[in-house]
Amino acid sequence: MAEQVSFLEPLKTVHENRSEEVFVRAFVVEIPAKLTSKALGIVKPVIPSGGKHPSFSHFRRVCSLTHLPLDLTWRRDYDARGLQTVFLLVPNTVVPWEDIKATLVPHIDVEGLPRCFDAVVPSHAPLSVEQAALWTQRYWPSVYNPAAQVIQDAPPLHQLRRMRTMLEVPAADTYMALARRAAEASKELGHGRGVGAVVVEPETATVVAVAGDARWWSDDPATLQSLMANKGEGRPEYHAVMRAVAMVANKELRRRIRAGGHLKFKDTCTETPSGQALTPVESQYEDDGPVLQDVTSGLANVVLENTESDAMSAKRAASRGEGYLCSGLDIYLTHEPCVCCAMAMIHSRFRACIFVQKMPGSGGLCSEPGGNRLAYGLFWRRELNWRVMTFRHTQAAAVEGEEGASDTAIFHA
């Protein structure tokens, strides 16, 4: 049996695409060797942590003279007088040396200690064992911890491989073809750019919502005429991603009202306008009708019908239960979403994102620096409280004629 060719390319994170190390200042504090196990606990209350402050978790915080890098050994330009000492690494941020010294002095009865000299060290964790060894020689004894590093800065490799295996199935091509149909319908009707989105429930391999871009659409004739004439790039709530999320929200609202919840808001709570179906392909997934085909077992492994047929999308998903709006769902996109839509995708708690066309001048997911690229890499950043495993569909990307395929054609998808 021929081995399946991989067609989903994982996006690299900001951390993985970092071309140069970022350095921060630090204090190297010489203290008596007997304080080796206690020193960090003594200074911890006065050293700020979290946010913009470096954690130094990728360093051995205390080392002996024999493990001190040569450059730092030369900076120790004083007579140690034969004392048994060790060296503590402390961030040099907002706390002055005088405060750190005052914290250590009550615990030291050796004249002349603690002593301090400056150092510069990398602020981020090393990306490999080899890099950690190099940093140990140049800057400070470093530790490469793949488990700790990837959770903050990149998807864990075993999880990434498992997710790609789940997603690299024939149905992925079908979902992407459906997103293209939605994009083409919106563009042909003049609703907006040729951008499409499909939301999928992976556990049942069912389509939850299909949306095309509608930034130039309005139910008011005068507004519609103005939007279509000006071809503006605003109205992000009518971008394909935002409309897809709104469609999921509308389904959830209808479900809760039918279930007896939200009754006191029934007269005042309305469905999101941007989540209303505007094209036939969108309408096919708007209703919470029954599933028309049996759902096969496994994750996202069902092959839908011919993409050119109206029966292609016979499998639909009803509304979901409580919790974050799109928790556990996957989203298939014809284009890399703009920053606004990328943040909406993350806030909605999608499980995975698969897109085709990179948008270097406006996209919020890719992190490659250079040129006119934004390089935000929003899908996996340590500053955000949710991360979405994101892939580029390389086979679909090889198809010509995609709107925005040229680097000079910049618009916000």
N, C-alpha and C positions, 0 to 999 in steps of 0.2 A: 504493500500500500504506500503510495507516494506521500511524503511528508507535506503537511499543509504549510503553505508559504505565509509568513507573517505579513500582515498589511496594516497593522496599527503601530504607529511609531510613538512611544511615550515622549511627552514634552519634557525638556530639561527644566529644572527649577532655577530660580535666581542664584541660589547657592552653587548649583552645579555649573552654571555658566559664568561664574565669577572669574574674570581673567586675571585679576591681581588680588593679592591678599590685602585685607584692610587691617591696619595696625592701630594699636592704642597704647597709651603710656601706662607704665606700671612702676611700683616701688619694689625693689628687692631689699628685704629687711633681714639683716643678720641678727640672729638670736641664739641663746645658749641651746646646745643640743638637747638638753633635758626637757625643753619645751616643744619638741618635735610633734608630739601627739596632741598638744593643747593649744598651740599657737593660733590655728585657724579658728577655733571656738572662741578664743579671747577677742580677736579683732572682728569677728562676724557681726556683732551688734552695731558697730559703727560704720560698716561698709554697706552702702546701698546695693540693692539687688533688683533684678527685673527691669523691664522696659529698655531704656537706652544704656543701662549700665552693664558692662560685660560680666559674664558669670565665671569665666576662667575654668569651667568644668572640664575642658579638654587639656588642662595642664596638671602636672603633679605640683601641688601647691607648695610643698616643702622639699628641698633637695640639699644634698651635701656638697662640699666644695669640689669633690671629684666629679660630680655630675653637672657642675655649673659650666655653661658654655664659655669658651675661651675669651670671647669679647667681654663678657661680664666679669670674668676673673681679672682681667686687666683693669677694669674700672674699680676694682676693690683695692684702691691705692693707699692702703694703710697697713700698719703692722698689726696682725691678729694676736701677737704675743702668745702664740701657742694655745689659744682658747679652743675648746671643742664647740664649734658652732655649726648651725645650719642656716639655710636661706629660705625665707618665706616670700612668696609672690603675692602682691596686693594691688588691686586696680588703683590707678592714679586718676581719679575722676573729680568728685566734688569735695572729698574729705582731705584736708591738708595733712602733711606728714606729722605736724605737731600733734594733731588729735590722735593719730594712730600711735605715735610714740607714747603719749600720755596714757593710752589704754594698756600698753605693754609694760611700761615701767614698773607698776606695782608687782609684777610677776617675775621680775629679773633683779638679781642681786649681784650682778657682775658689772664692774665699772667699765664704762665705755659702750655698753650695749643697752638698747638696740641701736644699730647703725643702719643707714639707708643709702642706696644709690639708685639712680634712674635706669629704666630699661624700656624697650619698645618691643611688643609682642603681638602676634596675630590675634584678632578679636574673634574669628570664627574657628570652628573645629577643623582639623585636617580631613581631607577627603580620602586618604589612603594611608596604609601602613608606611609606605615609602615617604610620603609627605610628613608624617609625624616624626619619622627618624631624622629627616632633614631639619625640621624645626627644632628638634632636640639638640642638634649640633649648633644651630645658629642662634636660637632665641631663648628657649627654655624647655626642659624635659616635657614632652607632649605625649598625649595618649590618643590613639585612634580607637574609638568605640563605635562600631558600625550600627549597633542597635540604638544608641543614643543619638547618633548623628543623623540618621536617615529620618527619624520621626520628626525632627525639627526642620530639616533642610531638604529632604527628598523622600518620596514614597519608599517604604521598606521593600527591598528587592523581591522577596518572596511573595509579598502581597501584590506587587506590580505585575509579576509574572502570572499569578493566579487570575488577576483581573483581566489581563490581556487574553488569557486562554478562554475565559468566560465570554469575552466580547468578540473574539475572532471566529465568528460563525457566519454561515450564509445569511442569516437574518439581518446582520449588520449592514450588508449591502442593500437589503430591501428597505430598511429604515432610512438609509441615506438616500435611496432613490425616492422615497416618499417625501423626504425633506426637500429634494429638488423639485418634485411636483408642486409642493406648496409654494416654493420660491418662484417657479415659473408662472403659476397662476396669479400670484400677487403682482408680478411685474407686467404680465400681459394685460391685466385689468387696470394698471396704472395706480395701484394702491401704494406701491413703494418699491424699494430695491429688490433685486432677485435674491432674497435671503430667506431660508426656510429653517424650521426647527421641528423636531419630533421628540416627544417625551415617551419613554418606554418603561413599563414595569418589568424588570428583568426576571423576577421569579416566575411569572406566568407568561412571559414573552408577549405581552399585549401592549398595544398602543394606547396611551392615555390622552394625548393631545397632539394636534398638528397645527402649526401656525406659520404664516408667511409674514413678511414685513408689510406694515401698513402706515408708514410715517406720513404718507400723502393722502390718506383717506379721511373722510369726515362725513357724518350723516347730514351735515348742513351744506346745502349746495354751494353757497357763496364761499364758505371756508374750504370746501373741497376744490373748487375752481382755483382759489388762491394758492393752496398747497401744491396742486399739480402743476400750476404755472411756474411757481418759484423753485420747485424741486429742492426744498430745504432739507437740512440734515438733522433737524431737531426732533422733538417728540419721542424721546427714548422709550416712553411707556408703550409705544406702538412698534417698537423693534420686535423681531421674531421671538427672541428669548423671553422678553417681558410679556409678550402676548401669550406665549405657551404657559408661562407660570400663572398668568391671569386665568387661563382656561382651566388649569388644575384647581385654582382657587374657586372658580365658579362652580365646578363640579362638587367640590367639598362643601360649599355653602348649600347647594341643593340637597346634598346627602344629609347634612345636619338638620335642615328644616324638615325633611321627610322623616327623619328619625325622632323628631320631637324636640330637638334642640333649637336654640335661636328663635323660638316662637315669639318672644317678646320684641324681637327686632324685625319680625317678618314684614311689617309695614314700612319700616324705614331702611332696612338693610337691602341694598340692591347689588346685582352682579356687576363686576368690573366691566366697563364698556369695552376696553381693549381686549377683553377675553371673549368677545362675541365672534362667532364664525362669520367670515366675509366671503369665502369661496366654497365651491362644492366639496373640495377635498378636505377643507377644515370642518365643514358641516357633518361630514361622514363620521367624525369622532366626537362631535359636540354632545350628543345624547348619551345618557347612561344606560343604553340598551343592553340586552343580554349578549353574552359572547356567542357568536354565530358558528364558531368552530371549536372543536375540542382542543383543550390546551395540552400540549405534550409535556412530558416531564423534563426537568432540567432547567438550567438557567439560560434564557434568551436563545434557545436552540430550535425555534420553530421557523420553518421556511414558509413565508407568506406566498400568496398567489402572484401571478404576473403583475409587474408594477404598472403596466399600461392598462390594466383592467380595473373597473370599478369594484370588482370583488376582491382586489388585492388587499384592501384594508379591512377585511371582514372581521378580523379579530380586534376587539376594542376592550378597554378596561373601564370598569366602573370606578366610582370615587373610592378613596382610601380612608383609612381610619384616622384616629387622632395622632397628634405629633406635628413635627415640622412639615411644612406643606409638601415638599418634594423629597422627603427623606427616603433614601434607598432607590430612587428613580435614576434612570440614565437619560441623557439628552444628546441627540444627534443634530449637528448643525452644518449647514453648507459653508458657513464662514466663521472665522474666529470672532467672538463677540467683542463689542466695545467695552470700555472700562465699566460703564454703568451697568450693562447687562451681565458682565462677568461677576460683578459684586452681587447682583441680584441672584445669579445662579448659585453662588457660594452661600448667600444668606438663606436660600431656600433648601439647602442641604442635599443637593444632588449627590448621587453616589459616584457617577462617572460622566465625563463629557468626551464626545468624539466629534471632531470637526474636520472639514476638508481644506478650505482656503485660508491661508494665513493672511492677516491684515497688518502688515508691519507698522503702518503709520497711525493706526487707531486701535488695534487689538489689545485686549488686556490680559491675555493668557500667556503668550510666548515671552521668553525671557532673554533671547539672544540680543546682546548689545550691538550698537553700531548703526550708522546711517540714520534714517528717520524713525527707527524702531523705538517704541515706548519701553519695551523690555521690563514690564512690571511683573510678569510671572505670577499673577494673582491666584492661580489655582492652587499654589502650594507655597505659602509664606508663613514664617514663624510668628508674624505679628497678628495673623488672623486666627479666629477660633474654629474654623472649619476648613478642610482641604478636600479638593475634588481630584481624583485621578483622571488625568486628561491625556488624550491620544489624538494624533492626526491620522486620518484615513488616507494612507499614501496611494492606494489604488484609485480611489475616487479623485484624489488630487491630480492624477495624471490625465484626467479628462479635460479637454480644452474647452474654452468658451465660458468659463466661470466668470461671473461679474466680479470685478476687482482683482482679477488674476495678475494684473500688472502692478508693480510697486508704485507706479505713478498715479494709479486710480485709487485714491484714498477716500474712503467714506467710513462712517461709523456703523458697523453691523450690529 
